[in-house]
């Protein structure tokens, strides 16, 4: 894993991608920092970080689009998959390299509260709690980008899919409000969602019989719940979509709270995405 980590880190530090990612984050945060903290003399940088968090929608897909898809396109993934290295080490090495690149602008942002402190009173615990939340949010987004990069060999497709998924997570609340809270609305939404999931499962396992059984069982159970006690489905599509509201967990950190639930949530997203990435590579190894 150490060799893969060094190789990936060197590749980002010897190309424009890593530097563009760092510069883009610092530039956008700097604009909000100037507008909120300098011009308005506001002592907390949490709101600047919260406003600047949408930078991940553009920066993360660009950073992660080639991490695994380029290996597949150049067929160098076959060397990795046949090498005497565990898939966990390959994925973790690449992910930790990306996380190191992201840690560079975060470390520089850590100097901003000290800069503000020279001109007034600053709550350092609140400031660095906000930075912690910002870092965890970015780490979760990067894990999502790594997973998307593992399922396609096209860097463009990986970037577009990552942007779409991250945009959905960022705009989850308005999107959830679009769906009706009635039982019938949840039923219709879940029927479509189950169908899409089964299509994805079918493309992964290449077994129409197993896929069909899963689809029938899932759709049948959902319809049975609707006819037996439809009230159980009321508002459930909103609850389900709320699982993907990643950016909302940043708010408590911005308020100065070390949100244990938020930390667990961010770490869970990272672990799940790393696991899915490993499974995606495992499938390619067996193929």
C-alpha positions as a printed NumPy array, in Angstrom:
array([[  0.   ,   0.   ,   0.   ],
       [  2.868,   2.354,   0.786],
       [  4.307,   2.019,  -2.726],
       [  0.912,   2.693,  -4.324],
       [  0.374,   5.676,  -2.041],
       [  3.75 ,   7.196,  -2.976],
       [  3.178,   6.559,  -6.694],
       [ -0.273,   8.166,  -6.682],
       [  0.825,  11.114,  -4.575],
       [  3.789,  11.755,  -6.859],
       [  1.571,  11.578,  -9.948],
       [ -0.714,  14.304,  -8.566],
       [  2.157,  16.5  ,  -7.411],
       [  3.93 ,  16.261, -10.762],
       [  0.836,  17.098, -12.817],
       [ -1.515,  20.063, -12.99 ],
       [ -4.513,  18.183, -11.577],
       [ -3.373,  18.236,  -7.96 ],
       [ -2.302,  21.868,  -8.075],
       [ -5.51 ,  22.955,  -9.811],
       [ -7.536,  21.17 ,  -7.129],
       [ -5.609,  22.898,  -4.336],
       [ -5.746,  26.303,  -6.033],
       [ -9.464,  26.031,  -6.812],
       [-10.392,  25.267,  -3.201],
       [ -8.177,  28.03 ,  -1.808],
       [ -9.412,  30.533,  -4.392],
       [-13.102,  29.947,  -3.755],
       [-12.697,  29.842,   0.015],
       [-10.567,  32.981,  -0.185],
       [-13.36 ,  34.823,  -1.972],
       [-15.909,  33.918,   0.718],
       [-13.381,  34.597,   3.465],
       [-12.764,  38.073,   2.063],
       [-16.451,  38.838,   1.614],
       [-17.672,  37.466,   4.962],
       [-14.78 ,  37.631,   7.394],
       [-12.716,  40.564,   6.131],
       [-15.178,  43.009,   4.592],
       [-17.979,  42.291,   7.081],
       [-15.565,  41.758,  10.002],
       [-17.235,  38.473,  10.93 ],
       [-14.982,  36.515,  13.333],
       [-16.01 ,  32.932,  12.456],
       [-14.847,  31.205,   9.267],
       [-17.469,  28.451,   9.492],
       [-19.939,  30.316,   7.296],
       [-17.275,  30.918,   4.667],
       [-16.495,  27.194,   4.696],
       [-20.194,  26.316,   4.461],
       [-20.707,  28.591,   1.467],
       [-17.544,  27.35 ,  -0.185],
       [-18.461,  23.67 ,   0.263],
       [-20.11 ,  23.552,  -3.167],
       [-16.566,  23.711,  -4.575],
       [-16.474,  19.935,  -4.077],
       [-19.096,  19.476,  -6.811],
       [-16.546,  20.582,  -9.399],
       [-13.173,  19.954,  -7.753],
       [-13.742,  16.374,  -6.569],
       [-14.888,  14.92 ,  -9.945],
       [-11.845,  16.487, -11.612],
       [ -9.512,  15.12 ,  -8.949],
       [-10.917,  11.574,  -8.815],
       [-11.987,  10.955, -12.426],
       [ -8.713,   9.292, -13.427],
       [ -7.77 ,   7.52 , -10.205],
       [ -9.087,   4.124, -11.384],
       [-10.72 ,   4.768, -14.762],
       [ -7.364,   5.678, -16.324],
       [ -5.949,   2.35 , -15.155],
       [ -8.785,   0.554, -16.941],
       [ -8.448,   2.603, -20.128],
       [ -4.684,   2.013, -20.368],
       [ -5.118,  -1.657, -19.335],
       [ -2.63 ,  -1.107, -16.516],
       [ -5.334,  -2.243, -14.114],
       [ -4.511,  -5.804, -15.182],
       [ -1.05 ,  -5.362, -13.672],
       [ -2.583,  -4.199, -10.404],
       [ -5.227,  -6.913, -10.329],
       [ -2.679,  -9.673, -10.982],
       [ -0.023,  -8.253,  -8.669],
       [  0.538,  -9.902,  -5.274],
       [ -1.168,  -6.982,  -3.562],
       [ -4.523,  -7.057,  -1.839],
       [ -7.276,  -4.996,  -3.411],
       [ -7.807,  -3.27 ,  -0.074],
       [ -4.234,  -1.987,  -0.212],
       [ -4.661,  -0.749,  -3.786],
       [ -7.846,   1.177,  -3.028],
       [ -6.644,   2.545,   0.314],
       [ -3.309,   3.613,  -1.184],
       [ -5.044,   5.577,  -3.926],
       [ -7.645,   7.03 ,  -1.575],
       [ -5.087,   8.129,   1.015],
       [ -3.06 ,   9.832,  -1.732],
       [ -6.139,  11.824,  -2.758],
       [ -6.84 ,  12.605,   0.884],
       [ -3.289,  13.917,   1.278],
       [ -3.785,  16.256,  -1.678],
       [ -6.998,  17.508,  -0.07 ],
       [ -5.268,  17.916,   3.294],
       [ -2.865,  20.491,   1.811],
       [ -5.462,  23.275,   1.283],
       [ -7.162,  22.306,   4.565],
       [ -3.875,  22.816,   6.435],
       [ -3.503,  26.22 ,   4.802],
       [ -7.081,  27.098,   5.777],
       [ -6.104,  26.319,   9.382],
       [ -3.955,  29.468,   9.293],
       [ -6.93 ,  31.738,   8.576],
       [ -8.333,  31.751,  12.156],
       [ -4.872,  32.759,  13.376],
       [ -4.889,  35.594,  10.845],
       [ -8.286,  36.746,  12.087],
       [ -7.093,  36.477,  15.671],
       [ -4.501,  39.183,  15.05 ],
       [ -7.305,  41.656,  14.314],
       [ -9.897,  40.68 ,  16.916],
       [-11.373,  37.989,  19.136],
       [-11.837,  34.607,  17.491],
       [-13.315,  31.405,  18.933],
       [-10.598,  28.97 ,  17.915],
       [-12.476,  25.819,  19.034],
       [-15.442,  26.859,  16.876],
       [-13.197,  27.718,  13.924],
       [-11.278,  24.449,  13.951],
       [-14.435,  22.422,  14.529],
       [-15.765,  23.967,  11.301],
       [-12.549,  23.031,   9.516],
       [-12.867,  19.465,  10.823],
       [-16.378,  19.205,   9.387],
       [-15.177,  20.669,   6.087],
       [-12.397,  18.078,   5.915],
       [-14.743,  15.171,   6.713],
       [-17.239,  16.364,   4.091],
       [-14.497,  16.535,   1.463],
       [-13.173,  13.108,   2.472],
       [-16.65 ,  11.608,   2.022],
       [-17.071,  13.253,  -1.385],
       [-13.65 ,  11.994,  -2.503],
       [-14.592,   8.429,  -1.478],
       [-17.714,   8.711,  -3.648],
       [-15.599,   9.949,  -6.572],
       [-13.185,   7.027,  -6.19 ],
       [-16.055,   4.544,  -6.33 ],
       [-17.525,   6.156,  -9.46 ],
       [-14.093,   6.068, -11.104],
       [-13.909,   2.315, -10.47 ],
       [-17.031,   1.49 , -12.491],
       [-16.044,   3.044, -15.817],
       [-12.936,   3.349, -17.95 ],
       [-13.921,   6.773, -19.302],
       [-12.609,   9.726, -17.318],
       [-15.289,  11.989, -18.78 ],
       [-18.098,   9.625, -17.755],
       [-16.552,   9.251, -14.302],
       [-16.402,  13.036, -13.88 ],
       [-19.985,  13.54 , -15.096],
       [-21.41 ,  10.745, -12.936],
       [-19.503,  12.012,  -9.899],
       [-20.814,  15.53 , -10.467],
       [-24.407,  14.292, -10.861],
       [-24.235,  12.176,  -7.698],
       [-22.545,  14.893,  -5.634],
       [-25.023,  17.473,  -6.937],
       [-27.867,  15.187,  -5.88 ],
       [-26.373,  14.866,  -2.386],
       [-25.838,  18.63 ,  -2.198],
       [-29.391,  19.446,  -3.365],
       [-31.111,  16.589,  -1.522],
       [-33.5  ,  18.782,   0.497],
       [-35.07 ,  20.587,  -2.507],
       [-35.215,  17.31 ,  -4.437],
       [-36.917,  15.492,  -1.534],
       [-39.488,  18.301,  -1.283],
       [-40.407,  17.65 ,  -4.921],
       [-41.797,  14.173,  -4.067],
       [-45.282,  13.85 ,  -2.514],
       [-45.391,  12.617,   1.081],
       [-48.443,  10.436,   0.483],
       [-48.256,   6.642,   0.667],
       [-49.044,   6.323,  -3.045],
       [-46.29 ,   8.799,  -3.917],
       [-43.769,   6.832,  -1.856],
       [-44.976,   3.582,  -3.433],
       [-44.504,   4.919,  -6.962],
       [-41.083,   6.353,  -6.115],
       [-39.844,   3.151,  -4.483],
       [-41.114,   1.008,  -7.381],
       [-38.984,   3.034,  -9.798],
       [-36.033,   3.051,  -7.395],
       [-36.136,  -0.732,  -6.928],
       [-36.286,  -1.205, -10.701],
       [-33.208,   0.979, -11.178],
       [-31.307,  -0.833,  -8.42 ],
       [-32.178,  -4.208,  -9.935],
       [-30.968,  -3.026, -13.333],
       [-27.665,  -2.059, -11.726],
       [-27.446,  -5.41 ,  -9.92 ],
       [-28.193,  -7.199, -13.194],
       [-25.402,  -5.351, -14.97 ],
       [-23.012,  -6.394, -12.211],
       [-23.862, -10.075, -11.781],
       [-24.945, -10.817, -15.398],
       [-27.606, -13.231, -14.146],
       [-31.153, -12.308, -15.28 ],
       [-32.77 , -15.082, -13.211],
       [-31.303, -13.914,  -9.894],
       [-31.979, -10.295, -10.825],
       [-35.597, -11.112, -11.673],
       [-36.117, -12.952,  -8.38 ],
       [-34.709, -10.016,  -6.413],
       [-36.928,  -7.569,  -8.314],
       [-40.092,  -9.629,  -7.834],
       [-39.463, -10.165,  -4.114],
       [-38.662,  -6.509,  -3.468],
       [-41.556,  -5.119,  -5.507],
       [-43.94 ,  -7.715,  -4.058],
       [-42.978,  -6.869,  -0.48 ],
       [-43.418,  -3.163,  -1.174],
       [-46.885,  -3.617,  -2.694],
       [-47.902,  -5.906,   0.172],
       [-46.938,  -3.237,   2.719],
       [-48.941,  -0.663,   0.774],
       [-52.133,  -2.741,   0.792],
       [-51.752,  -4.025,   4.37 ],
       [-50.83 ,  -0.731,   6.038],
       [-50.239,   2.107,   3.615],
       [-49.54 ,   4.585,   6.422],
       [-46.118,   2.978,   6.872],
       [-45.065,   4.43 ,   3.522],
       [-46.14 ,   8.009,   4.209],
       [-43.135,  10.314,   3.967],
       [-40.742,   7.388,   3.658],
       [-39.295,   8.524,   0.346],
       [-38.211,  11.755,   2.075],
       [-36.673,   9.742,   4.914],
       [-34.847,   7.553,   2.419],
       [-33.494,  10.488,   0.412],
       [-32.404,  12.103,   3.668],
       [-29.763,   9.391,   3.98 ],
       [-27.92 ,  11.032,   1.064],
       [-28.011,  14.533,   2.542],
       [-24.28 ,  14.585,   3.186],
       [-23.747,  18.349,   3.205],
       [-26.397,  18.897,   5.889],
       [-24.153,  17.193,   8.453],
       [-21.677,  20.054,   8.079],
       [-24.057,  22.524,   9.762],
       [-23.452,  21.326,  13.321],
       [-19.688,  21.605,  12.842],
       [-20.107,  25.157,  11.551],
       [-22.062,  25.943,  14.733],
       [-19.089,  24.781,  16.801],
       [-20.467,  21.359,  17.791],
       [-18.262,  18.288,  17.52 ],
       [-21.142,  16.23 ,  16.147],
       [-20.391,  12.572,  16.946],
       [-23.326,  11.446,  14.814],
       [-21.98 ,  13.506,  11.933],
       [-18.493,  12.028,  12.323],
       [-19.946,   8.506,  12.291],
       [-22.025,   9.381,   9.231],
       [-19.052,  10.747,   7.266],
       [-16.897,   7.753,   8.22 ],
       [-19.732,   5.398,   7.24 ],
       [-19.965,   6.997,   3.787],
       [-16.203,   6.601,   3.354],
       [-16.212,   2.95 ,   4.479],
       [-19.198,   2.029,   2.286],
       [-17.689,   3.68 ,  -0.8  ],
       [-14.289,   2.055,  -0.198],
       [-16.037,  -1.301,   0.211],
       [-18.027,  -0.836,  -3.02 ],
       [-14.844,   0.161,  -4.843],
       [-13.094,  -2.995,  -3.641],
       [-16.052,  -5.114,  -4.76 ],
       [-16.013,  -3.437,  -8.171],
       [-12.323,  -4.266,  -8.597],
       [-12.888,  -7.766,  -7.22 ],
       [-15.452,  -8.39 ,  -9.96 ],
       [-12.941,  -7.266, -12.608],
       [-10.251,  -9.517, -11.094],
       [-12.475, -12.598, -11.339],
       [-13.523, -11.668, -14.876]])
